[in-house]
Amino acid sequence: MGEVRGAGTGRAVCTAAGAGCLAAMVAAQVASGLHPRPARLVDTVVALLAASATAFAAARYTPPRAALALAAAAAVGYTAEWVGVRTGVPFGEYGYSATLRPQVGGVPVVVALAWGGMGLAAHAVAVAVAPAGGLARIGTGALALTAWDLFLDPQMVRLGLWTWADHGPYRGIPVSNFLGWLLVSLLVMAVIDAVLGRPATPSTGLLAVYTVMAVMETVGFAAVFDPPDPLVAAAGGISMGVLALLAWRRRWRR
């Protein structure tokens, strides 16, 4: 009985930590939207995102498995970025500015954290939408993570955090970037699924992280950023929003 009570207390602590970090992330995003130099708060937002996602994953699974899942996803993302800035594969030819630091091998550490944190949130969406697991879950999670990049790349290019060698059709971003994101996201989902043991039910906290990010980015591009960008707000908002709504619908039916 004591072990059960202790486990319950641990889950409650992790859930509270996840909620606190999520609330802090929202506050940091609001501050970023109002700050004259918003790039200065990118590290803070991503760090809080990763902390919130890891805490919620720890509450649903265990802290060691949550930490391992984050680290594995971040490693996959970092490796893809390291190869990408040197070869142009799989995203296309691009490069990071010196704004985001520290950098290892020309790749900002915070970028790897972003792959890990949102990877966990996107995986939760996939668990809800495709509870049977398998390729359907991996593919759904990859789509959920790639949908986020419809917001991420335009925002980071706007802030001058990275640049593309070739001008693409979506706010200057080439189609190859999104194909590359989908490919890398498939790998990220596969490693997270392997670490977390292919769960049958998602973490509600992680679904909240994904949903909050979708809402904040939509509002930001629609009304807060200067100038606003209705195209990106609609593209990202619809893509992430549909997946989030489908995930919550499946979650509530259980």
C-alpha positions in Angstrom: 0.0 0.0 0.0 2.9 2.4 0.8 4.5 1.8 -2.6 1.2 2.5 -4.3 0.7 5.7 -2.3 4.3 6.7 -3.0 3.9 6.2 -6.7 0.7 8.2 -6.7 2.5 11.1 -4.9 5.3 10.9 -7.4 2.9 11.2 -10.3 1.1 14.1 -8.6 4.4 15.9 -8.1 5.4 15.3 -11.8 2.0 16.5 -13.0 2.2 19.7 -10.9 5.7 20.3 -12.2 4.5 19.8 -15.8 1.6 22.2 -15.3 3.8 24.8 -13.7 6.4 24.7 -16.5 3.6 24.8 -19.1 2.1 28.0 -17.4 5.6 29.5 -17.3 6.1 28.6 -21.0 2.8 30.5 -21.9 4.0 33.5 -19.9 7.4 33.4 -21.7 5.7 33.2 -25.1 3.5 36.2 -24.3 6.5 38.1 -23.2 8.3 37.1 -26.3 5.5 38.4 -28.5 5.7 41.7 -26.8 9.5 42.0 -26.4 11.3 44.3 -28.8 13.9 41.5 -29.3 11.9 38.3 -29.1 14.8 36.1 -30.1 16.2 36.6 -26.6 13.4 34.5 -25.1 13.5 31.6 -27.5 15.8 29.6 -25.3 13.5 30.1 -22.3 10.4 29.0 -24.2 12.0 25.9 -25.5 13.6 24.9 -22.2 10.2 25.3 -20.5 8.5 23.3 -23.3 11.0 20.4 -22.8 10.7 20.5 -19.0 6.9 20.5 -19.1 6.8 17.6 -21.6 9.3 15.6 -19.7 7.5 16.1 -16.4 4.1 15.1 -17.9 5.7 12.0 -19.5 7.3 11.1 -16.1 3.8 11.3 -14.5 2.3 9.0 -17.2 5.3 6.6 -17.4 8.3 6.9 -15.1 10.9 9.6 -14.7 13.8 7.5 -16.2 11.7 6.5 -19.2 10.6 10.0 -19.8 14.1 11.4 -19.6 15.4 8.6 -21.9 12.6 9.3 -24.4 13.4 13.0 -24.4 17.2 12.4 -24.8 16.7 9.8 -27.6 14.4 12.1 -29.5 16.7 15.1 -29.0 19.6 12.9 -30.2 17.8 12.0 -33.4 16.9 15.6 -34.0 20.4 16.9 -33.3 22.0 14.3 -35.6 19.6 15.2 -38.4 20.5 18.9 -37.9 24.2 18.2 -37.7 24.1 16.4 -41.0 21.7 19.0 -42.5 23.9 22.0 -42.0 26.8 20.2 -43.6 25.1 18.5 -46.5 21.7 20.0 -47.1 20.2 16.6 -46.5 17.4 16.0 -45.6 16.0 19.5 -45.2 17.7 21.5 -47.9 20.6 23.9 -47.7 20.4 26.2 -44.6 22.5 27.6 -41.8 22.1 28.9 -38.2 23.0 32.4 -37.2 25.1 33.0 -34.0 22.0 34.1 -32.0 21.1 30.8 -30.4 23.8 29.6 -28.1 25.4 27.3 -27.0 26.0 25.5 -30.3 27.7 22.2 -30.8 28.9 21.5 -34.3 27.1 24.4 -35.7 23.7 23.3 -34.2 22.1 25.2 -31.2 21.5 22.9 -28.3 18.0 24.4 -27.9 17.1 23.0 -31.3 17.7 19.5 -30.1 15.6 20.2 -27.0 12.8 21.4 -29.3 12.8 18.1 -31.2 12.6 16.2 -27.9 10.0 18.3 -26.1 7.5 18.6 -29.0 8.4 15.1 -30.0 6.9 13.8 -26.7 3.8 16.0 -27.2 3.3 14.9 -30.8 3.7 11.2 -29.7 0.9 11.7 -27.2 -1.3 12.9 -30.0 -0.4 9.8 -32.0 -1.2 7.5 -29.0 -4.7 9.1 -28.8 -5.4 9.0 -32.5 -3.9 5.5 -33.2 -4.2 3.5 -29.9 -3.4 0.2 -31.7 0.2 1.5 -32.3 2.3 0.3 -35.3 2.9 2.3 -38.4 -0.3 4.3 -38.0 0.9 5.7 -34.7 4.4 6.5 -36.0 2.9 8.2 -39.1 0.3 10.2 -37.1 3.0 11.4 -34.7 5.3 12.4 -37.6 2.4 14.5 -39.1 1.7 16.1 -35.7 5.3 17.1 -35.3 5.7 18.3 -38.9 2.5 20.4 -38.5 4.3 22.4 -35.8 7.0 23.3 -38.2 4.4 25.2 -40.3 4.7 27.7 -37.4 8.2 27.2 -36.3 10.2 27.8 -39.5 8.4 31.0 -40.5 8.8 32.4 -37.0 12.5 31.5 -36.7 13.3 32.8 -40.2 11.5 36.0 -39.3 13.7 36.3 -36.2 16.9 35.7 -38.2 17.8 32.5 -36.3 18.5 30.5 -39.5 18.5 31.2 -43.2 17.7 29.2 -46.3 20.0 29.2 -49.4 17.1 28.7 -51.7 13.8 30.7 -51.6 10.8 28.4 -51.2 7.1 28.9 -51.7 6.0 29.0 -48.1 7.3 32.2 -46.6 10.6 31.6 -48.2 11.0 28.1 -46.9 11.5 25.3 -49.4 9.3 22.2 -49.7 12.3 20.0 -49.0 12.3 21.3 -45.4 8.9 19.8 -44.7 9.7 16.6 -46.4 12.9 16.4 -44.3 10.9 17.2 -41.2 8.4 14.4 -42.0 11.3 11.9 -42.4 13.1 12.9 -39.3 9.8 13.0 -37.3 9.2 9.4 -38.3 12.5 8.4 -36.7 11.7 10.6 -33.6 8.3 8.9 -33.2 9.9 5.4 -33.6 12.5 6.0 -30.9 10.0 7.5 -28.5 7.5 4.7 -29.1 10.3 2.1 -28.4 11.4 3.8 -25.2 7.8 4.4 -23.8 6.7 0.8 -24.6 3.9 1.6 -27.1 1.3 2.8 -24.5 -2.4 2.3 -25.2 -3.5 5.6 -23.6 -1.9 9.1 -23.9 -0.8 11.6 -21.3 -3.4 14.3 -20.9 -0.7 16.7 -19.9 1.2 16.1 -23.1 -1.9 16.6 -25.1 -2.3 19.9 -23.3 1.3 20.9 -24.3 0.5 20.2 -27.9 -2.8 22.1 -27.8 -1.4 25.1 -25.9 1.4 25.4 -28.5 -1.1 25.3 -31.3 -3.3 28.0 -29.8 -0.4 30.3 -28.8 1.2 30.1 -32.2 -2.1 30.7 -34.0 -2.9 33.7 -31.9 0.6 35.0 -32.2 0.7 34.9 -36.0 -2.9 36.1 -36.3 -2.8 39.1 -34.0 0.4 39.6 -31.9 3.4 39.4 -34.2 4.4 42.5 -36.1 3.4 42.3 -38.9 0.7 39.6 -38.4 0.7 36.6 -40.9 -2.8 35.2 -41.5 -1.5 32.6 -43.9 0.8 31.0 -41.4 -1.8 31.3 -38.7 -4.3 29.5 -40.8 -1.9 26.8 -42.2 -0.4 26.0 -38.8 -3.6 26.5 -36.8 -5.6 24.2 -39.0 -2.9 21.5 -39.3 -2.2 21.3 -35.6 -5.7 22.1 -34.6 -7.3 19.2 -36.5 -4.8 16.7 -35.0 -5.3 18.1 -31.5 -9.1 18.0 -31.7 -9.0 14.5 -33.1 -6.7 13.4 -30.2 -9.0 15.0 -27.5 -12.1 13.5 -29.1 -10.5 10.0 -28.9 -9.2 10.7 -25.4 -12.6 11.7 -24.1 -14.3 8.7 -25.6 -12.3 6.3 -23.5 
